[in-house]
Amino acid sequence: MRPPEGAGHRPRESGARTPAPASLGDALAWLDRHVNLEAIERGAAGRAAAPTLERIAALLAAMGDPERAYPVVHVTGTNGKGSTTRLCSALLGAQGLSVGTYTSPHLEDLNERIALGGAPIDDVELGEQLAALAALERFLLDTRRLSIPPTWFELVTATAFRWFADVAVDVAVVEVGLGGRWDATNVADAAVAVVTNVELDHVQVLGPTRAAIAREKAGIIKPGSTALVGERDPEIAAIFAEQARSVGAGEVWRRGREFDCTSSRPAVGGRVLDLRTPGASYEDVYLPLFGAHQGDNAAAALAAAEALSGRPLAADLVASAFERVAVPGRLEVVGRHPLLLLDGAHNPAGAAALSAALADDFAALERVVAVVGCLRGREPAALLAELAGRLDLVVACAPASPRAIAAAEVAAAARELGLRTEVVDAVPEALARALELAGDDDLVLVTGSLYVVGAARAAARERARHAG
């Protein structure tokens, strides 16, 4: 990674100086005029692509550093970080704490990313927060405290931190957007830093090896924090232990040593888990989520909640918190006859976990018709190779994103694996075609990208509304 670029006093770059937004629609339009990940990956972001925390730090400093008003549980990892974030928030909320939760990406509405007690920020508050950020951005640019506008993600992150301070949360559970070290969320000093796992993903940004990616993710471990390392590979786990030592972190808890899921068994509507943390063991805990991998996420979330609380959690509290958890877009059932399953697996490791869940939790279904779309930077062939033995037919599509891989390219990868394919470019139409091809006892699976899952989720809800 390159070192952070200094702010300097160079001429301002254009693109964000507009009147203060007057409505949520205006605010979202203002936000969308900023550099986003799509522009960065296309090489069209200019200086905004340089890895730096200077812009987000300047925004937050001008607001009085709201990210320091509450303790933060910071969660990174290649897969499972969104589920772990939600599970940890549920456990902390069950203790009577006011919990802010920041996740990404959203499936349908931006509001989903910023939640209080599990409820997304409402439109009025989101509009007001963004309008305040727009005015602040203009001031910082005019006074040259910023040389270029913040990015889209930096502004959304600043919105979350500011709102959490405004509503006086007791704790925030914050999911990293990308990597860790240079992610906008890393302006926070984590009380607890959680790493779920490390796999190859976003290699063009984070590095070409698991070790390089681990070093980027290790950047969330801060002085005094408790580090929870879910990665089992001892060589990769050692990278996090070294980061903890070098920055003066507190304890390092390792999966398989201080915390673990010792058993994950299929149950009606989810899994039954046996979990352990440094302070306690929990047996026969019901989790209404599919996939054995959710046991690993639950163990990490439980350990994080214990680390923050400084004591084990009561077994009845853990049971009541977990039994109400929902994680949209992750092995989520949104329809029946045929069963309609949404899962945001977008890399080979995620697809492998999905394949295991199909065999373990959905084996009784007769056949699987998959709707698959992917974004640039992903490898459809590698993802589909993990699923090929489970799929009977692939309906290839393309999410509505400038980073989308053409549906025909996804279909070609599926055909190379010997899978029957159809090409239907738009996600809603691809979903309709898959449902048409499936029988009542079949499974329709939507996967490959959370962008695909989000569009399919909205389309499924619209179909249900018309059917009702």
FIBAMAR-405808 format. One record per residue (C-alpha): residue in three letters; x, y, z. Coordinates in nm, 3 decimals, decimal comma, padded with zeros to 5 digits, always signed. Layout:
N
  type        u        v        w
   ALA        X        Y        Z
...
***
This chain:
468
  type        u        v        w
   MET  +00,000  +00,000  +00,000
   ARG  +00,114  +00,357  -00,067
   PRO  +00,159  +00,592  +00,228
   PRO  -00,123  +00,840  +00,296
   GLU  -00,126  +01,148  +00,078
   GLY  -00,094  +01,483  +00,256
   ALA  -00,374  +01,736  +00,230
   GLY  -00,149  +02,023  +00,117
   HIS  -00,285  +02,346  -00,033
   ARG  -00,332  +02,248  -00,393
   PRO  -00,629  +02,373  -00,596
   ARG  -00,959  +02,216  -00,505
   GLU  -01,093  +01,938  -00,724
   SER  -01,448  +01,994  -00,840
   GLY  -01,749  +01,771  -00,800
   ALA  -01,906  +01,829  -00,459
   ARG  -01,970  +02,204  -00,413
   THR  -02,347  +02,235  -00,431
   PRO  -02,613  +02,411  -00,222
   ALA  -02,709  +02,239  +00,104
   PRO  -02,953  +01,953  +00,038
   ALA  -03,314  +02,046  +00,112
   SER  -03,457  +01,692  +00,128
   LEU  -03,340  +01,334  +00,163
   GLY  -03,358  +01,296  -00,213
   ASP  -03,137  +01,603  -00,258
   ALA  -02,901  +01,474  +00,010
   LEU  -02,865  +01,135  -00,155
   ALA  -02,807  +01,301  -00,492
   TRP  -02,537  +01,519  -00,330
   LEU  -02,379  +01,211  -00,173
   ASP  -02,378  +01,022  -00,503
   ARG  -02,175  +01,298  -00,668
   HIS  -01,876  +01,197  -00,457
   VAL  -01,606  +00,949  -00,546
   ASN  -01,708  +00,593  -00,464
   LEU  -01,551  +00,248  -00,481
   GLU  -01,661  +00,210  -00,844
   ALA  -01,460  +00,517  -00,943
   ILE  -01,160  +00,402  -00,740
   GLU  -01,159  +00,057  -00,902
   ARG  -01,196  +00,214  -01,250
   GLY  -00,892  +00,432  -01,184
   ALA  -01,109  +00,743  -01,219
   ALA  -01,083  +00,873  -00,863
   GLY  -00,764  +01,078  -00,891
   ARG  -00,611  +01,176  -00,560
   ALA  -00,918  +01,046  -00,375
   ALA  -00,795  +00,692  -00,440
   ALA  -00,484  +00,738  -00,224
   PRO  -00,504  +00,542  +00,104
   THR  -00,544  +00,802  +00,380
   LEU  -00,751  +00,875  +00,689
   GLU  -00,689  +01,250  +00,663
   ARG  -01,023  +01,346  +00,507
   ILE  -01,242  +01,146  +00,745
   ALA  -01,029  +01,265  +01,039
   ALA  -01,075  +01,627  +00,932
   LEU  -01,452  +01,582  +00,905
   LEU  -01,479  +01,424  +01,247
   ALA  -01,240  +01,670  +01,413
   ALA  -01,461  +01,956  +01,294
   MET  -01,755  +01,782  +01,467
   GLY  -01,569  +01,730  +01,794
   ASP  -01,455  +01,373  +01,721
   PRO  -01,789  +01,196  +01,782
   GLU  -01,625  +00,855  +01,730
   ARG  -01,456  +00,903  +02,069
   ALA  -01,784  +00,953  +02,256
   TYR  -01,848  +00,578  +02,302
   PRO  -01,654  +00,250  +02,299
   VAL  -01,629  +00,075  +01,964
   VAL  -01,627  -00,293  +01,872
   HIS  -01,455  -00,295  +01,532
   VAL  -01,508  -00,594  +01,302
   THR  -01,310  -00,691  +00,993
   GLY  -01,255  -01,010  +00,795
   THR  -01,301  -01,145  +00,445
   ASN  -01,628  -01,323  +00,517
   GLY  -01,869  -01,318  +00,808
   LYS  -01,800  -00,968  +00,936
   GLY  -02,153  -00,843  +00,867
   SER  -02,312  -01,137  +01,048
   THR  -02,068  -01,106  +01,337
   THR  -02,144  -00,735  +01,366
   ARG  -02,518  -00,797  +01,388
   LEU  -02,478  -01,084  +01,633
   CYS  -02,254  -00,879  +01,861
   SER  -02,499  -00,586  +01,850
   ALA  -02,783  -00,818  +01,952
   LEU  -02,584  -00,951  +02,249
   LEU  -02,492  -00,603  +02,369
   GLY  -02,847  -00,478  +02,322
   ALA  -02,982  -00,769  +02,527
   GLN  -02,775  -00,636  +02,819
   GLY  -02,980  -00,317  +02,814
   LEU  -02,720  -00,111  +02,628
   SER  -02,805  +00,142  +02,359
   VAL  -02,618  +00,002  +02,057
   GLY  -02,532  +00,175  +01,732
   THR  -02,454  -00,058  +01,442
   TYR  -02,273  +00,037  +01,122
   THR  -02,261  -00,216  +00,837
   SER  -02,198  -00,220  +00,464
   PRO  -02,302  -00,253  +00,195
   HIS  -02,676  -00,202  +00,212
   LEU  -02,913  -00,426  +00,019
   GLU  -03,188  -00,181  -00,074
   ASP  -03,170  +00,149  +00,119
   LEU  -02,878  +00,347  +00,256
   ASN  -03,058  +00,369  +00,594
   GLU  -02,982  -00,001  +00,653
   ARG  -02,615  +00,079  +00,715
   ILE  -02,678  +00,294  +01,024
   ALA  -02,897  +00,148  +01,297
   LEU  -02,987  +00,206  +01,660
   GLY  -03,108  -00,095  +01,855
   GLY  -03,145  -00,282  +01,527
   ALA  -03,373  -00,017  +01,371
   PRO  -03,231  +00,175  +01,071
   ILE  -03,198  +00,551  +01,090
   ASP  -03,518  +00,710  +00,960
   ASP  -03,538  +00,925  +00,649
   VAL  -03,575  +01,254  +00,834
   GLU  -03,271  +01,199  +01,055
   LEU  -03,062  +01,066  +00,768
   GLY  -03,150  +01,371  +00,558
   GLU  -03,062  +01,607  +00,842
   GLN  -02,731  +01,434  +00,908
   LEU  -02,629  +01,443  +00,542
   ALA  -02,732  +01,810  +00,511
   ALA  -02,509  +01,892  +00,808
   LEU  -02,221  +01,704  +00,644
   ALA  -02,275  +01,896  +00,318
   ALA  -02,248  +02,230  +00,500
   LEU  -01,942  +02,110  +00,690
   GLU  -01,774  +01,989  +00,372
   ARG  -01,822  +02,330  +00,210
   PHE  -01,668  +02,500  +00,513
   LEU  -01,366  +02,268  +00,520
   LEU  -01,305  +02,312  +00,148
   ASP  -01,346  +02,690  +00,165
   THR  -01,102  +02,717  +00,456
   ARG  -00,867  +02,470  +00,285
   ARG  -00,874  +02,230  +00,575
   LEU  -00,958  +01,982  +00,300
   SER  -00,789  +01,999  -00,039
   ILE  -01,030  +01,758  -00,210
   PRO  -01,383  +01,645  -00,117
   PRO  -01,427  +01,335  +00,098
   THR  -01,535  +01,012  -00,069
   TRP  -01,886  +00,867  -00,059
   PHE  -01,792  +00,610  +00,203
   GLU  -01,609  +00,863  +00,418
   LEU  -01,920  +01,081  +00,431
   VAL  -02,149  +00,790  +00,519
   THR  -01,906  +00,677  +00,789
   ALA  -01,890  +01,028  +00,934
   THR  -02,271  +01,036  +00,932
   ALA  -02,284  +00,715  +01,135
   PHE  -02,030  +00,828  +01,393
   ARG  -02,200  +01,168  +01,431
   TRP  -02,550  +01,022  +01,468
   PHE  -02,435  +00,767  +01,724
   ALA  -02,296  +01,054  +01,933
   ASP  -02,614  +01,260  +01,885
   VAL  -02,837  +00,978  +02,013
   ALA  -02,584  +00,897  +02,289
   VAL  -02,526  +00,528  +02,223
   ASP  -02,353  +00,328  +02,494
   VAL  -02,147  +00,140  +02,236
   ALA  -02,107  +00,117  +01,859
   VAL  -02,039  -00,203  +01,667
   VAL  -01,872  -00,102  +01,343
   GLU  -01,806  -00,319  +01,038
   VAL  -01,504  -00,234  +00,825
   GLY  -01,591  -00,144  +00,467
   LEU  -01,271  -00,268  +00,301
   GLY  -00,952  -00,399  +00,457
   GLY  -00,887  -00,215  +00,781
   ARG  -00,577  +00,002  +00,803
   TRP  -00,696  +00,268  +00,557
   ASP  -01,069  +00,206  +00,587
   ALA  -01,262  +00,519  +00,690
   THR  -01,396  +00,339  +00,996
   ASN  -01,041  +00,306  +01,131
   VAL  -01,043  +00,657  +01,275
   ALA  -01,207  +00,487  +01,573
   ASP  -00,986  +00,334  +01,839
   ALA  -01,142  -00,005  +01,898
   ALA  -01,194  -00,128  +02,251
   VAL  -01,238  -00,471  +02,091
   ALA  -01,098  -00,552  +01,746
   VAL  -01,245  -00,860  +01,577
   VAL  -01,101  -01,041  +01,275
   THR  -01,331  -01,316  +01,145
   ASN  -01,095  -01,472  +00,886
   VAL  -00,860  -01,389  +00,599
   GLU  -00,908  -01,504  +00,240
   LEU  -00,811  -01,368  -00,100
   ASP  -01,049  -01,084  -00,186
   HIS  -01,010  -00,730  -00,324
   VAL  -00,654  -00,826  -00,411
   GLN  -00,614  -00,523  -00,640
   VAL  -00,656  -00,298  -00,333
   LEU  -00,543  -00,506  -00,034
   GLY  -00,260  -00,711  -00,183
   PRO  -00,204  -01,036  -00,371
   THR  -00,151  -01,274  -00,077
   ARG  -00,335  -01,370  +00,239
   ALA  -00,042  -01,240  +00,443
   ALA  -00,062  -00,898  +00,273
   ILE  -00,437  -00,884  +00,330
   ALA  -00,390  -00,985  +00,693
   ARG  -00,147  -00,698  +00,748
   GLU  -00,406  -00,455  +00,616
   LYS  -00,681  -00,599  +00,836
   ALA  -00,451  -00,600  +01,140
   GLY  -00,450  -00,221  +01,126
   ILE  -00,772  -00,207  +01,330
   ILE  -00,590  -00,340  +01,638
   LYS  -00,506  -00,038  +01,856
   PRO  -00,324  +00,032  +02,183
   GLY  -00,516  -00,117  +02,474
   SER  -00,768  -00,305  +02,258
   THR  -00,859  -00,670  +02,302
   ALA  -00,792  -00,848  +01,972
   LEU  -01,011  -01,143  +01,873
   VAL  -00,856  -01,344  +01,592
   GLY  -01,089  -01,586  +01,415
   GLU  -00,835  -01,695  +01,153
   ARG  -00,719  -02,051  +01,223
   ASP  -00,406  -02,055  +01,004
   PRO  -00,125  -02,011  +01,259
   GLU  +00,101  -01,819  +01,019
   ILE  -00,174  -01,570  +00,937
   ALA  -00,290  -01,549  +01,299
   ALA  +00,068  -01,463  +01,399
   ILE  +00,044  -01,144  +01,191
   PHE  -00,236  -01,020  +01,415
   ALA  -00,050  -01,121  +01,730
   GLU  +00,252  -00,923  +01,612
   GLN  +00,037  -00,617  +01,541
   ALA  -00,114  -00,645  +01,887
   ARG  +00,233  -00,663  +02,043
   SER  +00,375  -00,377  +01,838
   VAL  +00,095  -00,129  +01,918
   GLY  +00,056  -00,226  +02,283
   ALA  -00,283  -00,393  +02,259
   GLY  -00,422  -00,584  +02,553
   GLU  -00,508  -00,952  +02,528
   VAL  -00,520  -01,156  +02,207
   TRP  -00,796  -01,418  +02,198
   ARG  -00,762  -01,689  +01,934
   ARG  -01,033  -01,908  +01,780
   GLY  -00,980  -02,265  +01,894
   ARG  -00,796  -02,145  +02,202
   GLU  -00,988  -01,875  +02,393
   PHE  -01,316  -01,899  +02,199
   ASP  -01,480  -02,141  +01,958
   CYS  -01,795  -02,303  +01,825
   THR  -01,748  -02,665  +01,929
   SER  -02,067  -02,795  +01,767
   SER  -02,310  -02,666  +01,502
   ARG  -02,610  -02,884  +01,422
   PRO  -02,899  -02,829  +01,177
   ALA  -03,232  -02,741  +01,334
   VAL  -03,571  -02,624  +01,208
   GLY  -03,512  -02,272  +01,080
   GLY  -03,145  -02,253  +01,175
   ARG  -02,873  -02,417  +01,386
   VAL  -02,814  -02,537  +01,741
   LEU  -02,470  -02,440  +01,870
   ASP  -02,230  -02,520  +02,149
   LEU  -02,008  -02,218  +02,214
   ARG  -01,729  -02,131  +02,451
   THR  -01,549  -01,813  +02,550
   PRO  -01,271  -01,747  +02,805
   GLY  -01,537  -01,705  +03,074
   ALA  -01,808  -01,961  +03,003
   SER  -01,952  -02,242  +02,793
   TYR  -02,295  -02,228  +02,631
   GLU  -02,469  -02,544  +02,514
   ASP  -02,770  -02,596  +02,286
   VAL  -02,797  -02,232  +02,182
   TYR  -03,052  -02,188  +01,903
   LEU  -02,955  -01,950  +01,622
   PRO  -03,217  -01,880  +01,351
   LEU  -02,953  -01,862  +01,077
   PHE  -02,855  -02,130  +00,828
   GLY  -02,501  -02,249  +00,760
   ALA  -02,247  -02,412  +00,990
   HIS  -02,020  -02,109  +00,941
   GLN  -02,265  -01,896  +01,140
   GLY  -02,151  -02,088  +01,446
   ASP  -01,804  -01,941  +01,398
   ASN  -01,955  -01,594  +01,363
   ALA  -02,164  -01,645  +01,675
   ALA  -01,860  -01,754  +01,876
   ALA  -01,665  -01,445  +01,768
   ALA  -01,958  -01,216  +01,848
   LEU  -02,007  -01,375  +02,189
   ALA  -01,637  -01,342  +02,273
   ALA  -01,642  -00,978  +02,161
   ALA  -01,940  -00,901  +02,383
   GLU  -01,766  -01,070  +02,676
   ALA  -01,443  -00,881  +02,609
   LEU  -01,626  -00,547  +02,607
   SER  -01,836  -00,630  +02,914
   GLY  -01,542  -00,771  +03,107
   ARG  -01,743  -01,070  +03,222
   PRO  -01,929  -01,374  +03,081
   LEU  -02,286  -01,325  +02,966
   ALA  -02,575  -01,509  +03,129
   ALA  -02,690  -01,811  +02,929
   ASP  -03,053  -01,695  +02,916
   LEU  -02,943  -01,355  +02,786
   VAL  -02,739  -01,517  +02,508
   ALA  -03,033  -01,741  +02,414
   SER  -03,283  -01,454  +02,401
   ALA  -03,046  -01,232  +02,200
   PHE  -02,961  -01,494  +01,940
   GLU  -03,313  -01,625  +01,889
   ARG  -03,423  -01,287  +01,753
   VAL  -03,130  -01,224  +01,519
   ALA  -03,185  -01,172  +01,147
   VAL  -02,910  -01,118  +00,890
   PRO  -03,067  -01,008  +00,560
   GLY  -02,912  -01,146  +00,244
   ARG  -02,712  -01,420  +00,414
   LEU  -02,881  -01,756  +00,357
   GLU  -03,211  -01,570  +00,394
   VAL  -03,535  -01,745  +00,299
   VAL  -03,776  -01,495  +00,138
   GLY  -04,022  -01,724  -00,041
   ARG  -04,160  -02,076  -00,052
   HIS  -04,290  -02,316  -00,318
   PRO  -04,029  -02,299  -00,459
   LEU  -03,804  -02,208  -00,169
   LEU  -03,632  -01,878  -00,249
   LEU  -03,293  -01,837  -00,081
   LEU  -03,072  -01,528  -00,095
   ASP  -02,703  -01,540  -00,013
   GLY  -02,441  -01,273  -00,080
   ALA  -02,147  -01,512  -00,131
   HIS  -01,913  -01,329  -00,369
   ASN  -01,580  -01,509  -00,341
   PRO  -01,471  -01,875  -00,341
   ALA  -01,454  -01,902  +00,039
   GLY  -01,805  -01,764  +00,072
   ALA  -01,929  -01,995  -00,202
   ALA  -01,771  -02,294  -00,026
   ALA  -01,962  -02,205  +00,292
   LEU  -02,279  -02,168  +00,086
   SER  -02,223  -02,506  -00,080
   ALA  -02,182  -02,670  +00,261
   ALA  -02,504  -02,507  +00,380
   LEU  -02,694  -02,634  +00,074
   ALA  -02,578  -02,987  +00,156
   ASP  -02,639  -02,956  +00,529
   ASP  -02,950  -02,740  +00,565
   PHE  -03,132  -02,778  +00,233
   ALA  -03,049  -03,131  +00,117
   ALA  -03,416  -03,236  +00,105
   LEU  -03,495  -03,002  -00,184
   GLU  -03,503  -03,172  -00,523
   ARG  -03,299  -02,939  -00,743
   VAL  -03,134  -02,596  -00,733
   VAL  -03,190  -02,324  -00,992
   ALA  -02,941  -02,042  -00,931
   VAL  -02,957  -01,675  -01,025
   VAL  -02,594  -01,559  -01,037
   GLY  -02,438  -01,221  -01,103
   CYS  -02,096  -01,084  -01,011
   LEU  -01,894  -00,765  -00,993
   ARG  -01,559  -00,687  -01,153
   GLY  -01,268  -00,801  -00,943
   ARG  -01,445  -01,131  -00,875
   GLU  -01,390  -01,461  -01,055
   PRO  -01,722  -01,618  -01,155
   ALA  -01,549  -01,942  -01,253
   ALA  -01,386  -01,982  -00,910
   LEU  -01,709  -01,898  -00,729
   LEU  -01,921  -02,131  -00,943
   ALA  -01,665  -02,412  -00,912
   GLU  -01,744  -02,427  -00,538
   LEU  -02,117  -02,458  -00,616
   ALA  -02,117  -02,661  -00,937
   GLY  -02,200  -02,993  -00,773
   ARG  -02,512  -02,841  -00,612
   LEU  -02,660  -02,655  -00,910
   ASP  -02,887  -02,787  -01,183
   LEU  -02,918  -02,468  -01,384
   VAL  -02,773  -02,116  -01,376
   VAL  -02,965  -01,807  -01,483
   ALA  -02,686  -01,555  -01,538
   CYS  -02,757  -01,187  -01,484
   ALA  -02,577  -00,858  -01,419
   PRO  -02,637  -00,632  -01,116
   ALA  -02,721  -00,268  -01,180
   SER  -02,369  -00,142  -01,111
   PRO  -02,092  +00,001  -01,329
   ARG  -01,874  -00,274  -01,178
   ALA  -02,100  -00,552  -01,308
   ILE  -01,957  -00,843  -01,504
   ALA  -02,164  -00,907  -01,817
   ALA  -02,422  -01,181  -01,774
   ALA  -02,287  -01,358  -02,082
   GLU  -01,945  -01,381  -01,914
   VAL  -02,096  -01,538  -01,603
   ALA  -02,289  -01,783  -01,822
   ALA  -01,972  -01,877  -02,010
   ALA  -01,798  -01,958  -01,681
   ALA  -02,093  -02,176  -01,580
   ARG  -02,093  -02,361  -01,913
   GLU  -01,721  -02,433  -01,877
   LEU  -01,812  -02,621  -01,560
   GLY  -02,074  -02,825  -01,743
   LEU  -02,374  -02,636  -01,605
   ARG  -02,687  -02,561  -01,806
   THR  -02,733  -02,187  -01,838
   GLU  -02,967  -01,911  -01,949
   VAL  -02,885  -01,542  -01,980
   VAL  -03,132  -01,283  -01,852
   ASP  -02,951  -00,955  -01,800
   ALA  -03,163  -00,773  -01,538
   VAL  -03,192  -00,922  -01,190
   PRO  -03,574  -00,896  -01,150
   GLU  -03,632  -01,069  -01,484
   ALA  -03,366  -01,331  -01,405
   LEU  -03,542  -01,406  -01,078
   ALA  -03,878  -01,434  -01,253
   ARG  -03,728  -01,677  -01,505
   ALA  -03,571  -01,891  -01,233
   LEU  -03,901  -01,911  -01,044
   GLU  -04,072  -02,009  -01,367
   LEU  -03,822  -02,290  -01,427
   ALA  -03,834  -02,426  -01,072
   GLY  -04,088  -02,668  -00,935
   ASP  -04,261  -02,630  -00,599
   ASP  -04,015  -02,867  -00,431
   ASP  -03,706  -02,701  -00,580
   LEU  -03,479  -02,429  -00,446
   VAL  -03,414  -02,100  -00,623
   LEU  -03,082  -01,959  -00,505
   VAL  -02,975  -01,598  -00,567
   THR  -02,603  -01,539  -00,516
   GLY  -02,277  -01,395  -00,646
   SER  -02,305  -01,041  -00,511
   LEU  -02,497  -00,848  -00,247
   TYR  -02,596  -00,613  -00,529
   VAL  -02,775  -00,904  -00,694
   VAL  -02,925  -01,014  -00,364
   GLY  -03,055  -00,666  -00,286
   ALA  -03,224  -00,631  -00,625
   ALA  -03,373  -00,980  -00,597
   ARG  -03,497  -00,909  -00,246
   ALA  -03,685  -00,602  -00,365
   ALA  -03,825  -00,793  -00,664
   ALA  -03,939  -01,082  -00,445
   ARG  -04,120  -00,843  -00,212
   GLU  -04,291  -00,678  -00,510
   ARG  -04,399  -01,018  -00,647
   ALA  -04,540  -01,113  -00,307
   ARG  -04,730  -00,785  -00,287
   HIS  -04,892  -00,839  -00,624
   ALA  -04,966  -01,204  -00,546
   GLY  -05,135  -01,101  -00,220
***
